[in-house]
């Protein structure tokens, strides 16, 4: 977008562009989200920045009225696979806080100096400034959305000292942390849960969102003892870099205000908050641009009625890439129900128990285990799993590779990286690789044409039946073929009973 296009966006206060760029105003020294309700500034006073970090470095402070940090993330970081996009995904996951800039640069395959130069040229800020802006965003979320003590907020947001936390909040928002909380309209409505180490947060997204379909996806796949589902709700345990956590996600009925998903989380270690928030957003595809997706899909009359019935369809992600790979392997050539049975055996036999302080007393009987570690699966999968010996052997070999680090699936990877890595393993074919890329990387442009249900849904909607012809027709929907896959799966579910090789 050029300057004129961006200026027309802020004149119309179009919320669809929140998170894509920020508007800095020289006459006031502040920057805003595109939909800020304040009077539109004169063009001569406006500078647009791709990130809030770039605006910070230029000397601007966040608007106290529109809170530009409280927006969905840019969909570009999932759509693009260049160095900047991969670095941004890792920064959001908290890699700089855990491994430093050197760790981040190693993950994307560049020196720290090269990476800094690339990010400054592309985004207007280097990795340190981008990570600092992300910490400020997490801090604002906790300050305005909870009643956590400020010391806990500082630690959970990724700061290494109270002084650093206070200085950053004051510099970015021109308010002390206490003043920022007192100004918040939500602080009186929410707060820390009664369990120690628990927080309640609101996660923004772009409308429309197919809430029933998104949460409904998890219902037939939920593993007892680890996951629980309900209407517009999904809860589970998860292993994070510093320990176990439990997250309970729900979609409240809209009664005004900005759209949000509610999240209640409990941690063994609050330092895992940035990683959990990043992974939950990817799990629910909350940074997607649904209007852009739907505009491409409705260009084909065979899909127009589908999109009209289900606007804002999302691609469910995962909280753990290794877990997703094991689930996909157990979903090969079987129904969803059969795969869930096998997964339940693994979790019951090998899943570590989570302390009651993490899951809470109300969840004690239903979800107290973590998904098994790769080491545990490698050692005992052959004792627990049923079915073809070749599949069990593949699961065991993949788990061994995950455990010793010779196989990784990472946010720094490109689609081609993961596909090549997986298909080089005996027992893993294109279907599994495509499915893992779609779910684990959150890639928006994967068409799982070898899936039986996809083919069934395509026939139902009048698409070509042959493999090459179907792939050629699907090419017209780039770069959103993952969303095409979701619509075809949905169409197949309406018209046919479960078949083997369904999506696990």
N, C-alpha and C positions, 0 to 999 in steps of 0.2 A: 504494500500500500504506500502511495506517495503522500506528501504533506496534505494535499487537497482532499484526498479520500479520508485520511484520518481526521481532518478538521470537520468534515461533514458528519463523521461518526459522533464526534463530541457535541456538535450542534444538535443532533437528534437524540443524544443521551442513550445510545444504543447499548444495552447491557450485554448483547452477544459478544462484544469485543472486550469486555472486562477480562483482564488477565493476559491479553495479547500485547498491550503496550500501555504506557502511562503518559499523562499529559502534564508537563512541567510549565509553570506560569512564572515568568521572570518578575512581574510586578508584585507578586505575593510571596515568592520563594517557596511555594508548595507544589506538590504533584498530586494528581488525582487519577482515579479510574475513569474510563471513557464515559460512563453513565452518571458521573457526579451531577447532582441536581443544582449545583451552584451556577451562577450566571456564566455563560460561555465567554471566555476571555478573548481579547482581540488577537487576531492572527499574529500580529507583530510581537506579541508577548509570549507566544507558545513555542515550546520545543517538545518534540515527542521522543521518548526513550523506549527501547525494547524491554527493559527490565527496571524494576524499582532500584536495584543496586546501582545502575548507571545514573539514575536520578540522584541517589544519595551522594555519589562521588562528585556530581556536578554542584552539590551544595543545596539541594532541595530537600524539603521535609514532607512527610506524608500528610495528606488532608485529614483533618480531624472530623470532617463531616461524612465523607464517603468511605474512609478507611480502605485505601486501595490495596492494602495487604490482604484484605479479607475477600479475595476473589478466587474463582477456580484457576488452576494453572493453565498455561498455554498448551493447546493441543499440538503445537509444533513439535514438542519434545518427544511425542510418540510417533508422529508422522515422519519426522526426519531421522536419519541414521548417521549424520555427520558427527564430527568430534564435539562440536558445541552441544548438540542435542544429547549425545551420550553422557557428556560431562554434567549437563543440567539434571538428567535423571539420577545420576549418582549423588550429586550435591543435595538434591531433595531427599534422598535416602539417608543422608547423614554421614556420607563417606569422609568428608573433610574433617568432621568432628572426631571420627573414629581413627582415621588413618593419615590425616594431614593432607596437604597439597601434593606431597610426593606420592602418597598412596593413590590419590585420585589420578595423577598423571600416569602412573604405572598401569592403572586399570584401563585407560584409554590408549595406551601405547605411545605416549609422547613424553618428552622431558617437561619438567615443571615450567621452564622458560618458554618453550614452544606453546604449551597449553595456555599459559597466561596471555601470550601474544594473540593466539587464535580467539580466545574469549573476549579480550578487549576489543579486537577488530569487529567481531560478530555481535557482541552483546553490550559493549560499552563498559564492561567491568571484568576484572579478573576473578579467579576462583575464590580468593580470600574474601573479596567484596561480595560476591554472589552468595557465599556461604553465610556471611554476616547478615545479609539481607534476609536469608531464609531463617536464620535464628531469630531475627527481629519479628518475622511473620509468625513463627511458632510462639514467641513470647506474647505478642499481641493477642493471639488466639486464647492463650491460657489466662492472660490478665483480664480480658474482657469477658471470657466465657466461663470462668471458674472462680472459686474463692480460695484457691490454693495459696499458701504463704508465698511471699515473693521469693524467698530463698529457694523453695522447691520449683517455682516457675523458672528461675534462672538456670537451675541444673537441668530440668526437663527440656528446656529449649535449646540446650547445647552450649551454654556459656560456661567458662571455666572459673569465673569469679563473680561475686555480687557487684563489684565495682564495674567490671566490663558490661554486665547486664544493665546496670543503671545508666551508664554512659551511652550505650547503644540505643536504648529506648528513648532517652532524652534527645539524642541527636536525630533519630529517625522521625519521631513523632512530636518533638517539641513539647513533651510532657514527661513528668516523672512517672514511673510505673503506677504509683498510688493514684496520681491524678488521672491517668489513662483509665484505670479501673473505675474511678468515681464517675467519669463521664459516660461510661458504657451503659447502654440501655438494657443490656442482657445480664449484667452482673447480678442484679437482684432476682433474676428469674432462674438462675442456674447456680451450680456450685459443686464442690467436690462431693463424691458419694460418701456413704458412711464407712466404706472399707478403706483401710490405709492404702495409699498408693493408687487411688482411683481418681479418674477425672472424667468429666462429661463435656463433650465438645460438639459444635455444629459444623458440618462440612458442607461448604457451598458447592453448587453445580449449575450448569447451564440448562435451562429448560428448552424443549420438553425432555422428560425422562420416563421411560417405560418401567415404572417402579414395580408393578406386579410381575412383569416378565423377568426383571432382573433378580428380584428376591426369589421368585418361583424357580429360577434355574437351579438354585442350591438345594431345594427341597428333596428331590429324588436322589441326590448325590451325597447328602449329609451323612457322615459316619457317626453312629451313636458312640457316646463316650468322649467325642472330640468336638462335634458340631451340633447345633440345635437350630431349628428353623421354625418360623411361624408366619402368619400373614404380615407381609412387609417387614420382616425381621430375619436376621441371620446373626448367630453368635458362635464363637469358637475359641479354642486355645491356639496359641501359636508360639513358636520358638523364634526369638529375636536375638540380635548380636550379643546382648548382655544378660539374657535370661528369658524365662517364660512370661507370657502375657495372655490376657483374656480380653476379647473385644466383643461388644454387643452392639450391633448396628440396627437401626430402625428408621423408617420413613414416616414422619408424622403427617397427619392430614393437614393440608394447607389451609391456614386461617389468616393469610396475609403475611407480609414480610418477605424476605428473600428466601428462595428455595434452599432447603438444607436436608442433609442426612444427619441424624443424631447418633453419636458414638459415645459409649461408656467403656472406658478401658481401665484395666488394672495391671500393674506391672510388678515384676520382681525388682526391676531397676528402671527408674524414671528416665534414664539416659536413652532408653529405647523409644521414647515418644516420637522423635522425627522419623525414624525408620517405620514405625507403625503407621503414622499418618500418611506417609508416602505410599506405603503398600496397600492401605485401605482405599486410597483414592484410585490406585491402579486396579484393585480388586473389583471396584464398582464402576470403573471407567468414568470417573466424575469429571475429568478434564476434557472429555470429548466435546466436539462442536456438533451437536445433533442437527442443527439447521443446515449446516454444510453437507453433512452425510445424507440427510433426507432429501435435500435438493437434487443430489446426484441420483439417488435411488428412484425418486419419483419421475425422473426423466424417461423411464421405461414404463410403458402402460401396464406391463405384466406385474409390476411391483407397486404401482401407484395406490391401489386399494389396500395393499398390505401395509404400506407406510401410513396411510390415512387411519387405519385401524390401530396401528401401534407406532405412533410417532416417538422419536427419541429412543429407539432400541439401543442397547448397550452390549458390549462384548465383555462378559465376566472374566476377570483376571485371576490372580492367585496371590496368596501371601508368601509363598515359598516356591521357588522355581524347581528345586529338587523334588519336593513333594508332588508338584504338578507332573513331573516326568514319570514318577512311579505310578501315579494315578492313571496317566495316559497309557502306560505299558499294560496295566491290568485291565484297561478298557478296550484293548485290541480284540476285535472279533467276538465280543460278547455284549450283552445288554448292559444298560446302566445299572440295573438291579444286581446282576451277577458281579459286576465290578465292585459295587458297594459291599457286597458280601465278603469278597476277598479283602478289601480294605479294612473292614470291620475286624476280621481275623487278625490282621497285622497290628491294628491299634490295640485290640484287647490283649494280645500276647506281648507286644514289644513297646507300646507307648508308655513313656514315663508319666507317673502321676504328677499332677500339678497341685501345689499347696492350696488348701481351702482359702487362704488369705488372698489368693489370686482370682479364683473363680467365684468366690462368694458363697455364702451358705445356701442361697436359693438355687445355685447351679450344681451343688455338690453331688447330686444323684445322677446327673445327665451328661456332664462334660468335664471330665477331670484328667484327661490324658492328652499328651502331645502326640503329634505324628511321629512315628519311630525315626530314629537317626539312621542315616545310610549305613553306618557300621553295624547296627543291630539287624537291619534288613539283610545285609550281606552275609552275616553269620548264621541267620536262622530262617531265611525265607523258604528254603527247601523243606523245613519242618512244618510250616504253617500253611503255605499256599496250596491250593488244589487246582487241578486242570493240567493242561499240556506241560510236560517237563521242559520243553524248549522255552516256553514263556517264563517259567519260574527261573530257568537258567539266565535268561536275558535280564530279568529283574535283579538277580543276584550280582551279575557282572556289572550292571549299571550302578547298583548301590556301592559296590567296591570302588568303582571309578569316582563316584561322588565323594566317597569317604576319604580316599587318598589324594583327592584334588586333581587327578588326571582328567576328569570331566567337570566342567563348570558351565553354568548357564547364568549369565550376569547381565545387569542393565547396561554394561559397557559393550555388550556384544551387538553385532548387527544380525539381521535375519540370516544372511549367508553364512556367518560364523556358526550359528547354532545349527542350521540345517546340515552343513558339512560335518560338524562334530558328531551329530546324532546319527546320520545315515551311514557313517563309517563304522558304526557298531553293529555287529551281527545281531539280527532280531529286531532292528528298528528300521522301519520303512518311511516313505514319504508322508503317509497319513499321520503317523505319530509326530514326525518332525514339524509338519505344518501346524498340527494342533497345539504343540508345545510353544511354537513361535507365537501363535495367536494369543494364547492364554498367559504364558510366562513373561513374554516381552511386551504384551499389550500392543502387538503390531496391528495397525488398522487395515492392512491390505493383504490379508491371507485368504485365499479361496480354497477350502478343503474339499476339492472336487472328488477325491477318491472316497469320501465318506458316503456310505449307503443311504443314510437319511438325507444328506444334501442332494444326492441324485434323485431321491424320491420327491423331495420338496420342489426340485427344479422341474420335474415332469408335471407335478400338480399345477404349477404356475405357467406351464407352457414353454419352458426353456428347452434347449436341445438335450437329447438323451446321450449322445456319444461323448466320450471323454474329451477329445480334442475340440469338438464343436462347442461343448459347454464351457470349456476353458476360454475359447475365443469370445463367446458371448459375455462371459464374466469380465473380460478385460475392459469392457466399456464402463465398468463401475469403479475402476481405479481412481483414487487411492483408498477406496472404502470397501474393498471386497470382504473384509472380515464381517462387516455389518450385513452385506448381502448373504453371507453364510448363516448369520443368525436368523434372518428372515426365512431362508429356505429350511433351516431346521424347524422353525416354528410351523411353517406350512406342512412339513412332513408329519409333525406330531399331531396335527389336526386330522389328518386323513389316513393314517396307517398305524398299525400296532407296532410295538417295539421290535426292532430287528437287530441282528448282530452288527458289530462294528459301529455301535452308536458312540456319541461323544460322552466321555466319562467325566 
